[in-house]
Amino acid sequence: MNFFRKADTEKDRLGKFLGQDTGPDADELDDEKVNAKKAPSALTQNLEERLQERNIGRGLADQLSKADLKWTVPEFWAANVMAIMGIMLVMLIWKGLSPVWLGVGFLVGLMGPKIWLKMKIKARIQAFNDQLGDAITLMANGLRAGYSLLQAMESVGKEMPEPICTEFRRVVQEISLGVDQERSFGNLLRRVPSGDLDLMIAAVAVQSEVGGNLAEILEVIGEVIRERVRIKGQIGVLTAQAQISGIVITLLPVLLGLLLFAMNEPYMGRLIYSCDPGESMLTVECSQPVGWVFFGIAAFGISFGYFVMQKLTAIDV
């Protein structure tokens, strides 16, 4: 009985390490009591179980994994709700019961954490791609020195900086725990969606099936990746002016409109409501439909222009 209890516990720990929840078991009550201080709160755990049952938040969980954030989906959503309430409270104290500023606070609190998360993911993937060429060359040199593939990846985890050292160290740990090599590489590619990494994984998979000099293959791939990084850097320098111009042109009318609204709210407020400033502006009678239509058209035009300029400056190598 103790043997099966130990086996189930190890299976559960391995599932949690890989991001899979196998569910609580009756034989693990002692372990749960011992680790009660390390376990999440009952509210967070119950909410996470309900979300998993309905397959809600799976995309957000992948994004948190890509950003290397040790947060759960309920924790991120709770932080998002707190950001919305906090910013709306600041707007309420600053501008009173103004529907425009409350709406701005709601949008900033709602989209701000998501934009920050996407920026963090993009920066981490970019840093990983910049380091991948040197990491592959280090692996090739290790293979020439007599290392196995696992030892070569372990050397990358020790010698290279963040974030590539953490990701390769995770792969080594997964394989050491008994996870299949193909599945470990698949988890790595899920955390870091990179075309260059996919090329390296495909080369390792082909070599394991048909044989060949893996060190020579990795050296060629590393050279190709470094050349791609160099060309992407040159393209980024040449298109930086157009990208910055697109951002400035997109933000300028929004910031200018908010500035004018903050300086003279009764004047600018006539675009969206027809009541006097002293009256309640949250009623339907005070709404100005023409102004909301103008704002919708302006938002569509600004978004479309920003999308076009980003597409024109996005050059794949």
N, C-alpha and C positions, 0 to 999 in steps of 0.2 A: 504493500500500500504506500509506504514511504517512497519507494522507487518511482511509482507512477505519479505521486504528488510532485516529486522533484522534476520529473520529465515535463509535466504540464506547466510547472512554474518556469522552467527554462524556455519552453515554447512560447509562453506568454511574454517573457522578457524579450525574446528575439522578435516577436511580432511588434512590440512597442518600439523596439530599436529601428525597425523598418518602417514605422509609421502605420502599422496595422494593429487594430484593437481586436483581440480575440474574445473579449468579454470576460467578466468575472466568473469565477468558479467557486463552488462551495468549499473545496479543499484549500482555498487560498485565504481563508478568513484570518488565519494566524499571521500570514505575511502582511495582510492589509492592516491589521492592528499594529504590527511592528512599524510599518511605514506610514502610519496615519498622518504624521507630521509632514511628510513629503508629498502626500496626495493632494490633489486640488480640492477646492471647496465642493460641498455637495451640490450647491446650486449650479456651479460651472460644470461639474461632471454630468449632472442630469440633463442640462441644456445641451451639452455636447452629444450625449447619447441620443437625444431626440432628433438632433440635426443629422446624425449619422443614419438613423432609421429612415429618414425622409430624403436622404441624399442631398441635403442642403449644405452649402458652404464648402463643397469639395474643391471648387475652383479657387476659393479664397485660401483653403488649406495648402494647395499647391503653390500659391503665390507667397505665402508665409514661409514655406520651405525654400523657395527660390531666393528669398531675401535673407535666409538664415536667421529668422526671428524665432525665438523660443516661446512664441505665443500660440495659444489655441484660437480657434475660430470664435468661440464665445467671448474670449478676452479681447480680441480685436474689435468685435462688434460693440462690446461694452465701452471700450475706449472711444469708438466712433460716436456712440450715443452721448458720452460725457463731453466730447468735443462740441457736438451740436448744441447741447444744453448750455455749456459754458460760453460759447461765442454768442448765442442768442441772448443770454443773460447780460453779457457786456453791451450788446446792441440795445437791449431794453433799458439799461441804466443810462446809456449815453444819449439815445435818441427817443426814448419813450416808446409808446405803442405805435410805432410807425411800421406799416406793413412792408415797405420797401426794405428798410434796414433789417427787420426781422427775417425777411426772405433772403437777404444777402448773408446774414449770419447762419441761416439754415443751410444754404448752399455751400458756404465755406466750411462749416463743420461736417457736412456730409461728404464732400468731395476732397477735402484737404487730406485726411488720412489715406485715402485710396491713391491720390496723386503722389503722396510721399512714398507709399509702398511701391508703386510702379517705378518711381525714380530710383529707389534703392535697388530694386531688381535689375533695372537697366545698368546702373553703375557697377553692380557686382558681376553681371555677365560680361560687361565690357572689360573689367579688370581681369576676369578669368581668361578671356580670349587673348588679351595682351600677354599673359604669362604662359599660355599653353605651348607656344613654340619652344620656349626655353625648357619647359618641363618635359616635353617629348624628347628633346636633345639630351637632357639629363638621364632620362630612361634609356635611351639608346646607348649612351656611354656606360651606364650600369650593366646593361645586357652584354656589352663587349667585354666588360671586366669579369664576367662570369656570374652575375646576379640572375636570379629568376625574375619573372615578370612582377611577382608580388613584392620581392625585395626592391626592385627598381622603383615601383610605385611608392613603397615605404620611404625610400630616399627622397622622393619628391615631397612627401608629407613632412619630412624633417628639414629639408634644405630650402624649399621655396617659401615665399611669403604668402600672406592671405590674399585672396580666398582660396587659391588652388590647393594649398597645403591641407586645408580642412576637408575639402571634397575628396582628395586622393586618400587621406587618412581614413575617411569614412568607408571608402571602398575596401581598403585593406582590412578594416575591422569587420566589415560584413563578410568578406571571404574567410577571415579567420574564425568567425562564428559559425561557418558552415553554409553560408548562402552561396548559391551557384554564381559563377563568375559572370555569366551572361545577364543574370538578373541584377547583380550588383552594378554592372555597367549601365543597365537600363535605368536603375534608380538614380545613378549619377547624371545621366542624360535628362531625366525628368526634372531634377533639381536645377541643372544648368543646361537649358536648351541652346545648344551651340552647334552650328554646322561643322566647324572644325573639330569639335569633340566627337561628333558622329563619325567623321572620317577616320579618326584614330581608333574608335571602337570597332568600326567595320574592318579596318586593317588587322587588328588583333584577332577578331573573330575568324577572318579568312585564314590567317596564319595558323591558328590553332586547328583548323580543319584540314588544310592542304599542305601545311609546312612551309618552310622558307626561312630566310634570314630576317628575323623580326627587327633586329637592331638597324639593319640597312633600310628597311621599310620605314621605320619610325624616323630615321634621320632625314629621309626624303620628305616625309610628311611635315616634320618640324621646319624644314627649310621653306616649304610651300606656305606654311602658316605664317612664318615670320615675314615673308614677302607680301602676303596678303595684308598683314597688319601694317606694314610700311605704306602700302598703296592706300589703304583706308585712311591712314593718318594724313597723307597728302591730299586726298579728296576732302577730308574734313576741314583742312586748312583753306582749301579753295572755295568751299561752299559755306564757310562759317559766316561770312557777311550776309549771304542770302537767308540763312537760317535765323540769324539775329534780327534781320530786318522783318522777317515774318512774325517773330515773337513780339517785336516792338509795335508793329502795325496792328497786331491783334489785341494787345493789351492797352494801347493808347486810348481808343474810344471808350473802353470800359472804365479805365481809371479816370479819364477826364469826366465822364458822366457821373461817376460816384463823387468826384471832387466838387463838381457844380451842384450836385444834389445836397452835399454836406454844407456848402457855402450858402445856398439859397433854396431851401427845401420848398417853401410855398410856390416859388416860380417854376422849378423843375417838376414839382409834384403834380402840376396840372396835366402832365402827360398821362398820368395813370389814375388820378382820382380828381373828382370835381368838387369835393367838399372843402369847407374852410379848414385851416389848420387846427382850429379849436374844436371842431366837431369830430365825431368818431369816424375814422376812415376805413374801418374794417367791414363796413356794410356793403351789400351788393349795390345799393343805390349810388354810392360814392364812386364806384368803379368807372373808369374811362376806357371803353373797349378799343377805341381808335389808338390810344397810346400803347396798349398792350400789343395790338397788331403791329405797330411800328417797331416795338422792342423785339417782337418775334422775328420780323423780317431782318432787322439789324443783326440779331444773334445768328440767324441762318447765314447771312452774307459774310459775317466775320469768321464763322466756323468753316464755311466753304473755302474762303480765301486762304485761311491758315492750312487747311488740308491740302489744297493745291500747291502751295509753296513748299510744304514739307515733302510732297511727292516729287516735285521737281528737283529738290536737292538730295533726295534719297537715291544714291547710286550703289548698286550691288556690285561686289567684286568677286 
